[in-house]
Amino acid sequence: MDLRQLLYFTTLADTLNFHRAAERLNISQPPLTVAIRKLEQELGTALFIRGARGVSLTAAGEAALEPARATLVKAQEVRASVREGQTGERGRLRIGFVGSAIYDLLPRIIPLYRRRYPRVDLVLEDSTSIDIVRRIRARELDIGLVRLPLVDSSGLAIRAVERDELVAAIPSSSPFASTSRLQLKALAAEPFILHTRISVLHLTVLMACHDAGFAPRVAQEATQVHTILSLVQSGLGVALVPAKTTRNVPDGVRLVRLAEPPRIESGIAMSNEVSNPLVRNFAALAAETSDIDCISP
């Protein structure tokens, strides 16, 4: 039994006439007659009662009709799902993202993606850039929103999609809190609260301080920006944080722009051998939201 036989059977059941059924199927009548006869032989019973003016369904034919129609509908759904899978309109996309992405990147990209690809199931996982890269290589994630530059981008395709700068987060009680713009080297004697060592931002802040002529005295490390701001609020030190992640600054913390602010970028990372249309579609949509050119791996 195959789908063609079921199609012939349901069409004949609808028309109850071999000639009209053949016309609807756009075939000649003999192949239809042969197909129905073979189907009945396979099932071991007659599905139709033949008469001079047409046919009628037997009890077995009546019982088989609805399951046959349902099977054809399911087959159409399978075909549609395959087509949508080929074009990246259906499936499951696993996305890793750094914590700072929740402030701008995710709200900008995800709603647009869901509107354009409503049949795709998104699995979002918060992690660090280093771990996201590791999991993409292990095929545990399909794509990642990461901080750039990556320490090791071998085997990955990278596209920058967001540009930002670091600002100084300072306790309101500090003398530096009253200034409108600050030289980074002015903070050389202050204790610093840094992102954890597995974070790209950890290295970025160390390099910025090095370029300013000093090595920061690290008082504390933390993973999330809101935690770092809370520690600044507690008076444990100062910090350099991405400007776009500071929309909700706690009381007792003042943000001060730097005279020569270190520039930072965020982007998408994926395997450079990617063939998954879901990934390609997400990357293309993310690029639509940015005018930053592609960065070579």
KEFI-331661 format. One record per residue (C-alpha): x, y, z; residue number from 1; residue in three letters. Coordinates in pm, whole numbers. Layout:
# KEFI-331661
[pt [X, Y, Z], NUM, ALA],
...
END
This chain:
# KEFI-331661
[pt [0, 0, 0], 1, MET],
[pt [134, 345, -91], 2, ASP],
[pt [15, 705, -86], 3, LEU],
[pt [-73, 696, -455], 4, ARG],
[pt [-314, 407, -396], 5, GLN],
[pt [-472, 589, -103], 6, LEU],
[pt [-516, 900, -317], 7, LEU],
[pt [-682, 697, -590], 8, TYR],
[pt [-904, 524, -333], 9, PHE],
[pt [-1024, 847, -167], 10, THR],
[pt [-1082, 1018, -501], 11, THR],
[pt [-1293, 727, -626], 12, LEU],
[pt [-1481, 726, -296], 13, ALA],
[pt [-1559, 1097, -345], 14, ASP],
[pt [-1680, 1063, -705], 15, THR],
[pt [-1815, 702, -699], 16, LEU],
[pt [-1733, 687, -1068], 17, ASN],
[pt [-1411, 559, -1230], 18, PHE],
[pt [-1431, 797, -1524], 19, HIS],
[pt [-1483, 1112, -1312], 20, ARG],
[pt [-1217, 1000, -1063], 21, ALA],
[pt [-967, 950, -1345], 22, ALA],
[pt [-1043, 1299, -1479], 23, GLU],
[pt [-992, 1452, -1134], 24, ARG],
[pt [-662, 1267, -1098], 25, LEU],
[pt [-559, 1367, -1451], 26, ASN],
[pt [-492, 1007, -1552], 27, ILE],
[pt [-660, 760, -1784], 28, SER],
[pt [-913, 517, -1641], 29, GLN],
[pt [-721, 185, -1685], 30, PRO],
[pt [-435, 274, -1444], 31, PRO],
[pt [-694, 379, -1185], 32, LEU],
[pt [-883, 49, -1226], 33, THR],
[pt [-560, -151, -1191], 34, VAL],
[pt [-447, 47, -884], 35, ALA],
[pt [-779, -3, -703], 36, ILE],
[pt [-780, -375, -784], 37, ARG],
[pt [-423, -414, -649], 38, LYS],
[pt [-514, -225, -332], 39, LEU],
[pt [-809, -454, -273], 40, GLU],
[pt [-589, -758, -331], 41, GLN],
[pt [-333, -630, -80], 42, GLU],
[pt [-605, -568, 179], 43, LEU],
[pt [-776, -899, 106], 44, GLY],
[pt [-1122, -751, 62], 45, THR],
[pt [-1331, -546, -179], 46, ALA],
[pt [-1354, -174, -112], 47, LEU],
[pt [-1613, -97, -380], 48, PHE],
[pt [-1923, -259, -523], 49, ILE],
[pt [-1912, -217, -901], 50, ARG],
[pt [-2234, -137, -1083], 51, GLY],
[pt [-2342, -29, -1430], 52, ALA],
[pt [-2384, 333, -1323], 53, ARG],
[pt [-2082, 358, -1096], 54, GLY],
[pt [-1954, 221, -770], 55, VAL],
[pt [-2045, 230, -401], 56, SER],
[pt [-1838, 166, -95], 57, LEU],
[pt [-1848, -165, 84], 58, THR],
[pt [-1852, -176, 463], 59, ALA],
[pt [-1473, -225, 451], 60, ALA],
[pt [-1439, 71, 217], 61, GLY],
[pt [-1647, 291, 450], 62, GLU],
[pt [-1426, 192, 742], 63, ALA],
[pt [-1106, 264, 550], 64, ALA],
[pt [-1205, 602, 409], 65, LEU],
[pt [-1140, 833, 706], 66, GLU],
[pt [-806, 672, 800], 67, PRO],
[pt [-699, 698, 436], 68, ALA],
[pt [-786, 1068, 426], 69, ARG],
[pt [-606, 1129, 756], 70, ALA],
[pt [-296, 952, 622], 71, THR],
[pt [-291, 1174, 315], 72, LEU],
[pt [-325, 1484, 532], 73, VAL],
[pt [-34, 1367, 749], 74, LYS],
[pt [173, 1302, 440], 75, ALA],
[pt [107, 1659, 326], 76, GLN],
[pt [214, 1786, 667], 77, GLU],
[pt [537, 1586, 642], 78, VAL],
[pt [609, 1735, 298], 79, ARG],
[pt [539, 2086, 428], 80, ALA],
[pt [761, 2028, 731], 81, SER],
[pt [1045, 1906, 509], 82, VAL],
[pt [1015, 2214, 288], 83, ARG],
[pt [1009, 2443, 590], 84, GLU],
[pt [1305, 2260, 737], 85, GLY],
[pt [1501, 2308, 415], 86, GLN],
[pt [1433, 2681, 420], 87, THR],
[pt [1489, 2725, 793], 88, GLY],
[pt [1124, 2800, 869], 89, GLU],
[pt [1074, 2507, 1106], 90, ARG],
[pt [1303, 2335, 1354], 91, GLY],
[pt [1492, 2392, 1677], 92, ARG],
[pt [1766, 2653, 1715], 93, LEU],
[pt [1998, 2645, 2017], 94, ARG],
[pt [2140, 2990, 2094], 95, ILE],
[pt [2403, 3069, 2355], 96, GLY],
[pt [2429, 3428, 2474], 97, PHE],
[pt [2644, 3630, 2709], 98, VAL],
[pt [2464, 3797, 2998], 99, GLY],
[pt [2511, 4147, 2857], 100, SER],
[pt [2312, 4049, 2548], 101, ALA],
[pt [1987, 4074, 2745], 102, ILE],
[pt [2013, 4453, 2748], 103, TYR],
[pt [2012, 4523, 2374], 104, ASP],
[pt [2105, 4234, 2144], 105, LEU],
[pt [1837, 3984, 2246], 106, LEU],
[pt [1551, 4237, 2265], 107, PRO],
[pt [1649, 4365, 1922], 108, ARG],
[pt [1694, 4034, 1741], 109, ILE],
[pt [1467, 3775, 1904], 110, ILE],
[pt [1124, 3946, 1858], 111, PRO],
[pt [1199, 4010, 1491], 112, LEU],
[pt [1316, 3651, 1442], 113, TYR],
[pt [1005, 3509, 1609], 114, ARG],
[pt [779, 3719, 1389], 115, ARG],
[pt [957, 3607, 1076], 116, ARG],
[pt [1003, 3240, 1174], 117, TYR],
[pt [716, 3156, 1413], 118, PRO],
[pt [751, 2777, 1366], 119, ARG],
[pt [1110, 2767, 1491], 120, VAL],
[pt [1157, 2663, 1854], 121, ASP],
[pt [1426, 2873, 2022], 122, LEU],
[pt [1638, 2736, 2306], 123, VAL],
[pt [1826, 3022, 2475], 124, LEU],
[pt [2112, 2951, 2717], 125, GLU],
[pt [2303, 3209, 2921], 126, ASP],
[pt [2679, 3148, 2928], 127, SER],
[pt [3020, 3307, 2871], 128, THR],
[pt [3181, 3372, 2533], 129, SER],
[pt [3449, 3110, 2596], 130, ILE],
[pt [3196, 2845, 2693], 131, ASP],
[pt [2967, 2933, 2402], 132, ILE],
[pt [3255, 2883, 2159], 133, VAL],
[pt [3341, 2550, 2318], 134, ARG],
[pt [2982, 2429, 2293], 135, ARG],
[pt [2946, 2541, 1930], 136, ILE],
[pt [3253, 2334, 1844], 137, ARG],
[pt [3102, 2041, 2038], 138, ALA],
[pt [2774, 2088, 1844], 139, ARG],
[pt [2587, 2150, 2168], 140, GLU],
[pt [2489, 2498, 2047], 141, LEU],
[pt [2407, 2614, 1695], 142, ASP],
[pt [2499, 2981, 1725], 143, ILE],
[pt [2611, 3226, 1992], 144, GLY],
[pt [2589, 3593, 2082], 145, LEU],
[pt [2936, 3665, 2216], 146, VAL],
[pt [3177, 3939, 2317], 147, ARG],
[pt [3451, 4018, 2067], 148, LEU],
[pt [3732, 3963, 2009], 149, PRO],
[pt [3737, 3594, 2089], 150, LEU],
[pt [4056, 3449, 2232], 151, VAL],
[pt [4035, 3158, 1988], 152, ASP],
[pt [3805, 3185, 1685], 153, SER],
[pt [3953, 2900, 1482], 154, SER],
[pt [3688, 2704, 1295], 155, GLY],
[pt [3430, 2975, 1354], 156, LEU],
[pt [3258, 3234, 1140], 157, ALA],
[pt [3224, 3563, 1327], 158, ILE],
[pt [3012, 3867, 1249], 159, ARG],
[pt [3004, 4177, 1467], 160, ALA],
[pt [2652, 4310, 1519], 161, VAL],
[pt [2687, 4561, 1801], 162, GLU],
[pt [2937, 4828, 1896], 163, ARG],
[pt [2964, 4980, 2244], 164, ASP],
[pt [3213, 5147, 2478], 165, GLU],
[pt [3320, 5102, 2839], 166, LEU],
[pt [3220, 5359, 3101], 167, VAL],
[pt [3342, 5396, 3457], 168, ALA],
[pt [3104, 5291, 3734], 169, ALA],
[pt [3199, 5483, 4048], 170, ILE],
[pt [3048, 5507, 4399], 171, PRO],
[pt [2856, 5832, 4435], 172, SER],
[pt [3065, 5912, 4742], 173, SER],
[pt [3387, 5913, 4536], 174, SER],
[pt [3546, 6247, 4439], 175, PRO],
[pt [3551, 6120, 4079], 176, PHE],
[pt [3171, 6095, 4073], 177, ALA],
[pt [3132, 6470, 4021], 178, SER],
[pt [3332, 6484, 3698], 179, THR],
[pt [3167, 6465, 3358], 180, SER],
[pt [3454, 6292, 3178], 181, ARG],
[pt [3747, 6105, 3323], 182, LEU],
[pt [4091, 5991, 3220], 183, GLN],
[pt [4118, 5619, 3294], 184, LEU],
[pt [4463, 5662, 3448], 185, LYS],
[pt [4303, 5878, 3718], 186, ALA],
[pt [4157, 5556, 3863], 187, LEU],
[pt [4495, 5382, 3889], 188, ALA],
[pt [4496, 5388, 4268], 189, ALA],
[pt [4134, 5268, 4306], 190, GLU],
[pt [4036, 4906, 4376], 191, PRO],
[pt [3872, 4751, 4070], 192, PHE],
[pt [3581, 4512, 4037], 193, ILE],
[pt [3637, 4305, 3725], 194, LEU],
[pt [3441, 4058, 3523], 195, HIS],
[pt [3546, 3700, 3593], 196, THR],
[pt [3866, 3573, 3431], 197, ARG],
[pt [3676, 3353, 3185], 198, ILE],
[pt [3508, 3663, 3042], 199, SER],
[pt [3630, 3848, 2733], 200, VAL],
[pt [3554, 4171, 2920], 201, LEU],
[pt [3807, 4073, 3188], 202, HIS],
[pt [4086, 4085, 2932], 203, LEU],
[pt [3943, 4396, 2769], 204, THR],
[pt [3953, 4591, 3096], 205, VAL],
[pt [4305, 4469, 3176], 206, LEU],
[pt [4427, 4580, 2833], 207, MET],
[pt [4256, 4919, 2867], 208, ALA],
[pt [4423, 4977, 3203], 209, CYS],
[pt [4758, 4861, 3062], 210, HIS],
[pt [4723, 5108, 2774], 211, ASP],
[pt [4650, 5379, 3033], 212, ALA],
[pt [4977, 5295, 3209], 213, GLY],
[pt [4875, 5088, 3512], 214, PHE],
[pt [4770, 4743, 3627], 215, ALA],
[pt [4439, 4750, 3817], 216, PRO],
[pt [4429, 4638, 4179], 217, ARG],
[pt [4155, 4375, 4171], 218, VAL],
[pt [3929, 4380, 4475], 219, ALA],
[pt [3657, 4148, 4348], 220, GLN],
[pt [3540, 3961, 4039], 221, GLU],
[pt [3183, 3895, 3929], 222, ALA],
[pt [3005, 3744, 3629], 223, THR],
[pt [2705, 3972, 3567], 224, GLN],
[pt [2703, 4348, 3517], 225, VAL],
[pt [2423, 4403, 3770], 226, HIS],
[pt [2632, 4219, 4030], 227, THR],
[pt [2933, 4437, 3952], 228, ILE],
[pt [2721, 4751, 3987], 229, LEU],
[pt [2590, 4628, 4323], 230, SER],
[pt [2947, 4577, 4442], 231, LEU],
[pt [3034, 4930, 4327], 232, VAL],
[pt [2726, 5051, 4515], 233, GLN],
[pt [2863, 4877, 4826], 234, SER],
[pt [3181, 5081, 4798], 235, GLY],
[pt [3413, 4789, 4719], 236, LEU],
[pt [3568, 4966, 4422], 237, GLY],
[pt [3520, 5103, 4074], 238, VAL],
[pt [3449, 4914, 3752], 239, ALA],
[pt [3448, 4948, 3376], 240, LEU],
[pt [3121, 4825, 3227], 241, VAL],
[pt [2959, 4834, 2881], 242, PRO],
[pt [2749, 5149, 2841], 243, ALA],
[pt [2450, 4962, 2695], 244, LYS],
[pt [2423, 4737, 3000], 245, THR],
[pt [2374, 5021, 3248], 246, THR],
[pt [2015, 5130, 3188], 247, ARG],
[pt [1918, 5044, 3545], 248, ASN],
[pt [2191, 5191, 3759], 249, VAL],
[pt [2140, 5141, 4134], 250, PRO],
[pt [2131, 5432, 4374], 251, ASP],
[pt [2477, 5518, 4496], 252, GLY],
[pt [2647, 5451, 4161], 253, VAL],
[pt [2751, 5717, 3914], 254, ARG],
[pt [2848, 5642, 3554], 255, LEU],
[pt [3124, 5858, 3412], 256, VAL],
[pt [3233, 5857, 3050], 257, ARG],
[pt [3602, 5811, 2980], 258, LEU],
[pt [3803, 6062, 2782], 259, ALA],
[pt [3929, 5785, 2554], 260, GLU],
[pt [3672, 5510, 2603], 261, PRO],
[pt [3776, 5157, 2513], 262, PRO],
[pt [3559, 5034, 2225], 263, ARG],
[pt [3401, 4692, 2247], 264, ILE],
[pt [3195, 4480, 2010], 265, GLU],
[pt [2950, 4196, 2036], 266, SER],
[pt [2870, 3955, 1759], 267, GLY],
[pt [2743, 3620, 1647], 268, ILE],
[pt [2960, 3310, 1633], 269, ALA],
[pt [2887, 2988, 1445], 270, MET],
[pt [3076, 2704, 1285], 271, SER],
[pt [3236, 2807, 956], 272, ASN],
[pt [3112, 2475, 814], 273, GLU],
[pt [2751, 2549, 900], 274, VAL],
[pt [2490, 2412, 661], 275, SER],
[pt [2190, 2452, 891], 276, ASN],
[pt [1940, 2694, 730], 277, PRO],
[pt [1813, 2787, 1077], 278, LEU],
[pt [2157, 2924, 1163], 279, VAL],
[pt [2194, 3100, 829], 280, ARG],
[pt [1858, 3271, 871], 281, ASN],
[pt [1938, 3384, 1226], 282, PHE],
[pt [2277, 3519, 1119], 283, ALA],
[pt [2125, 3705, 825], 284, ALA],
[pt [1856, 3859, 1043], 285, LEU],
[pt [2109, 3961, 1307], 286, ALA],
[pt [2315, 4127, 1034], 287, ALA],
[pt [2007, 4323, 925], 288, GLU],
[pt [2006, 4496, 1261], 289, THR],
[pt [2368, 4610, 1226], 290, SER],
[pt [2577, 4807, 981], 291, ASP],
[pt [2903, 4658, 1108], 292, ILE],
[pt [3095, 4472, 839], 293, ASP],
[pt [3193, 4108, 868], 294, CYS],
[pt [3503, 4023, 1072], 295, ILE],
[pt [3719, 3743, 944], 296, SER],
[pt [3768, 3443, 1175], 297, PRO],
END
